[in-house]
Amino acid sequence: MVTKGSGCTSPEAPEVRRGPGKAFFAWLLTQGGSTDRRLYGVRKRELLKGLSGTVVEIGAGAGPNAEYLEAGVRWVAVEPNVHFHPHLREAAGARGLDLEIVGGVAERLPLADASVDAVVSTLVLCSVDDVPGTLREIRRVLKPG
């Protein structure tokens, strides 16, 4: 089931990004699915296998990690670039994932404290402005244990 949850950030929020440059970036990254699988597929399958409950992905992009998540997972995709959102919906639908797209950023996750079972971030932390702050946010939203 693919949904746009009520927790989505307003399209006018500063965390949401759009425009020709962002559209080109989204298009460019959607072209690399087979390369991503070839380079990282085995490792991603090992790391993401067995995740359940609510899984937050920071910088979900076009959704290349969706294929490694189990059907039935509640996938909260934190992705500020709106041009990736249609690709995320398609990826979630193909895997039977319950999707909520949140137009936020890693440094300020718009999620409740201790509300998620796992946080995933691949090839993203190099692009955040505040890595220690992002790690604090991840710790804040993860359920204890």
C-alpha positions in Angstrom: 0.0 0.0 0.0 1.5 3.3 -1.1 0.4 6.3 0.9 1.3 9.9 1.4 1.0 10.1 5.2 -0.3 13.0 7.1 3.2 13.5 8.5 4.5 14.7 5.2 6.2 18.1 5.2 4.4 20.8 3.4 5.6 21.3 -0.2 6.4 24.9 0.8 8.7 23.9 3.7 12.3 24.9 3.2 13.4 21.3 3.4 11.6 20.5 0.2 13.6 21.0 -2.9 12.5 21.4 -6.5 13.5 23.0 -9.7 15.3 22.2 -13.0 18.6 21.3 -11.2 16.9 19.0 -8.8 14.9 17.4 -11.6 18.0 16.7 -13.6 19.7 15.2 -10.5 16.7 13.0 -9.9 16.7 11.9 -13.5 20.5 11.2 -13.4 20.2 9.0 -10.3 17.3 7.0 -11.7 19.6 5.9 -14.6 22.0 4.0 -12.3 19.8 1.2 -10.8 21.7 -1.7 -12.4 25.0 -0.1 -11.4 23.9 0.3 -7.9 22.8 -3.4 -7.7 26.0 -4.5 -9.3 28.2 -2.5 -6.9 26.3 -2.7 -3.7 23.4 -5.3 -4.1 24.9 -8.2 -2.2 25.9 -6.0 0.8 22.6 -4.1 0.9 20.7 -7.4 0.8 22.7 -8.7 3.8 22.3 -5.4 5.7 18.6 -4.8 5.1 17.4 -8.4 5.2 14.9 -9.0 8.0 14.1 -5.4 8.9 10.5 -5.1 10.0 8.1 -2.6 11.4 8.8 1.0 10.6 12.0 1.6 8.6 13.1 5.2 7.9 15.3 5.8 5.0 17.2 9.0 5.0 17.8 10.3 1.4 15.8 7.5 -0.2 16.4 9.0 -3.7 14.6 7.0 -6.4 14.2 4.0 -4.0 17.0 1.6 -4.9 16.9 0.1 -1.4 13.2 -0.8 -1.7 14.0 -4.1 -3.4 15.9 -5.2 -0.3 13.0 -4.5 2.2 10.5 -7.2 3.1 6.9 -6.8 1.9 4.7 -5.3 4.6 7.4 -3.0 6.0 6.3 0.6 6.7 8.9 2.5 4.8 9.2 6.2 5.7 11.3 7.8 2.9 12.9 11.1 4.0 13.6 12.7 0.7 13.7 16.5 0.2 13.9 16.3 -3.6 10.3 16.1 -4.8 11.4 14.9 -8.2 12.3 11.5 -6.6 8.8 11.1 -5.0 7.1 9.4 -8.1 10.0 6.9 -8.3 9.6 6.1 -4.6 5.9 5.4 -5.0 6.6 3.1 -7.9 9.4 1.2 -6.0 7.1 0.8 -2.9 4.2 -0.4 -5.0 6.4 -3.0 -6.7 7.5 -4.4 -3.3 4.3 -4.2 -1.4 5.7 -1.6 1.0 3.5 0.8 3.0 5.2 4.1 2.0 5.1 7.5 3.6 7.2 10.2 1.9 8.5 12.9 4.2 10.1 16.0 2.6 12.6 16.6 5.3 16.3 16.5 5.9 18.5 14.3 8.0 19.5 17.0 10.4 15.9 17.6 11.4 13.9 14.4 11.0 10.2 15.3 11.2 9.4 12.2 13.3 8.5 11.5 16.9 11.0 10.4 19.5 11.5 6.6 19.8 9.0 6.0 16.9 10.9 3.8 14.4 12.4 0.3 14.4 15.3 1.0 12.0 17.0 3.8 10.1 18.7 3.2 6.8 21.0 5.6 5.0 23.2 4.6 2.1 25.5 6.9 0.2 23.9 9.9 1.8 25.8 11.1 4.9 28.5 12.6 2.8 25.9 15.2 1.7 24.5 16.3 5.0 25.6 19.6 6.6 25.8 18.2 10.1 26.8 14.6 10.5 26.9 14.6 14.3 23.5 16.3 14.4 22.2 13.7 12.0 23.4 10.9 14.2 21.7 12.5 17.2 18.5 12.7 15.2 18.8 9.0 14.2 19.3 8.1 17.9 16.3 10.2 18.9 13.8 8.6 16.5 15.0 5.0 17.1 13.0 2.9 19.6 15.1 1.8 22.5 16.8 -1.6 22.0 
